[in-house]
Each structure stands twice: as C-alpha cells, then as structure tokens.
Amino acid sequence: IRRVESRKLDDLVGTEAPAPQFIKMDIEGAEVVALEGARRSLARHRPILYLSVHENHLPGVERRCLELLAALDYPATLVLINEGDPRIKNYLAVPGLEM
C-alpha cells in the first residue's frame, strides 16, 4: 500500500491555487469525498464539472454525487456510460444550466 497526501480543494483555492474554471474528476469511487472537499469552492466559483462516477468501486456513489450536486444547483447530465462496465458513468455539470 502506498500512501499519498490528499488535501481539500477548499483549502487550496485562494491560498496556493487559483479558483478553478473547469474540474475533471475521475478518482475511482472517491468522488463524493472530493466533492465534499470542494463544496465551498463549487458554491463560490461555479466551475464546470466533468465527473466520472464509479459504482463498481463504491455502490451508491452515483446517487450521493448527484444529490450533492443538486444541493449546490449543479444540474448534471449523463453524457457517457462505459461500454465495458455500465456502472461507470460520466456526467457534465454546468451550474445554472439545464441540459
């Protein structure tokens, strides 16, 4: 097992990094954790999100991500289902834009 340091996006924006305009997230089931760690930045800066959710690694992650995005007024549109594993789905979330 290899340990890597992880930090919340909210802790980086404004101090060590500029506010993002676009976020691509493909982190094998840890999407909810990452979204929670970016909640303040998402609410304040409203970047566009491209999110790959991995139900194959963590059942329920898709529903939890979509609920969190809805609470932040981020409508998510399903844009791709993985042909090899339909439990992996990609969403585009554009704040304030219904697609």
Backbone torsions as a table, in degrees:
resi	resn	phi	psi	omega
1	ILE	NA	132.0	178.5
2	ARG	-109.8	129.8	179.9
3	ARG	-94.6	137.7	176.0
4	VAL	-129.6	147.7	178.4
5	GLU	-75.2	137.6	173.6
6	SER	-129.1	147.3	179.9
7	ARG	-138.7	152.4	178.3
8	LYS	-73.5	139.7	175.2
9	LEU	-58.3	-38.8	179.4
10	ASP	-59.0	-28.9	178.8
11	ASP	-79.9	-18.5	-177.4
12	LEU	-95.2	-38.6	-176.0
13	VAL	-64.9	126.5	178.7
14	GLY	93.2	-16.4	178.6
15	THR	-114.9	-55.0	-177.5
16	GLU	-114.2	-9.8	-177.0
17	ALA	-146.6	148.6	175.2
18	PRO	-73.6	163.6	177.2
19	ALA	-64.8	133.0	-179.9
20	PRO	-75.3	150.4	173.6
21	GLN	-103.0	-23.2	-179.1
22	PHE	-146.0	136.6	177.2
23	ILE	-128.7	125.5	171.7
24	LYS	-107.0	123.9	-174.6
25	MET	-124.0	118.5	177.8
26	ASP	-144.5	86.2	-170.6
27	ILE	-129.5	37.4	165.6
28	GLU	51.4	48.1	175.3
29	GLY	101.1	-9.7	-179.3
30	ALA	-95.4	18.6	-175.0
31	GLU	-61.8	-41.2	-178.9
32	VAL	-63.2	-42.0	179.3
33	VAL	-61.0	-43.9	179.9
34	ALA	-66.4	-42.2	178.6
35	LEU	-63.5	-40.6	177.0
36	GLU	-60.9	-38.7	179.7
37	GLY	-75.2	-6.6	179.1
38	ALA	-117.0	6.7	-173.7
39	ARG	-52.2	-50.0	-178.1
40	ARG	-64.1	-42.6	178.8
41	SER	-66.2	-39.4	177.9
42	LEU	-63.9	-43.5	-179.3
43	ALA	-66.9	-37.6	-175.4
44	ARG	-85.1	-43.9	-170.6
45	HIS	-102.5	-17.9	172.7
46	ARG	55.8	48.0	177.4
47	PRO	-69.0	157.5	171.8
48	ILE	-75.6	142.4	-179.2
49	LEU	-119.1	138.5	167.6
50	TYR	-120.2	113.9	-168.2
51	LEU	-121.9	125.3	173.6
52	SER	-102.9	119.9	179.6
53	VAL	-105.1	141.6	-171.2
54	HIS	-121.0	81.9	176.2
55	GLU	-63.1	-22.7	-179.8
56	ASN	-68.0	-24.0	178.3
57	HIS	-96.6	-33.4	-176.0
58	LEU	-146.3	94.9	179.4
59	PRO	-56.1	135.7	179.9
60	GLY	95.0	-9.5	-176.5
61	VAL	-65.3	-35.6	-179.8
62	GLU	-61.9	-51.4	-179.9
63	ARG	-58.8	-44.5	-178.5
64	ARG	-64.8	-40.1	177.6
65	CYS	-63.9	-46.5	-177.9
66	LEU	-65.0	-36.7	176.9
67	GLU	-65.7	-43.8	179.3
68	LEU	-63.1	-44.4	178.8
69	LEU	-63.3	-41.6	178.7
70	ALA	-61.6	-40.1	178.9
71	ALA	-63.9	-26.0	178.8
72	LEU	-96.2	10.4	-177.8
73	ASP	59.4	50.2	175.7
74	TYR	-119.4	85.7	176.9
75	PRO	-60.7	131.6	-178.0
76	ALA	-111.6	132.8	179.2
77	THR	-114.4	127.1	176.7
78	LEU	-67.7	123.3	-178.6
79	VAL	-116.0	-17.9	-177.7
80	LEU	-160.3	135.5	171.4
81	ILE	-114.1	128.1	-178.4
82	ASN	-60.3	125.7	-178.9
83	GLU	-65.3	-35.9	-178.4
84	GLY	-78.2	-26.9	-179.8
85	ASP	-150.1	100.2	-176.7
86	PRO	-66.2	-4.0	175.1
87	ARG	-80.0	-7.1	177.0
88	ILE	-103.4	117.4	-176.2
89	LYS	-129.5	147.1	178.5
90	ASN	-113.1	135.6	-179.3
91	TYR	-124.4	146.6	169.5
92	LEU	-109.5	127.0	179.6
93	ALA	-123.5	115.5	-179.4
94	VAL	-116.4	117.1	-176.1
95	PRO	-60.9	131.8	175.5
96	GLY	73.8	10.8	-178.3
97	LEU	-123.9	114.1	175.1
98	GLU	-84.9	129.3	-179.6
99	MET	-112.5	NA	NA
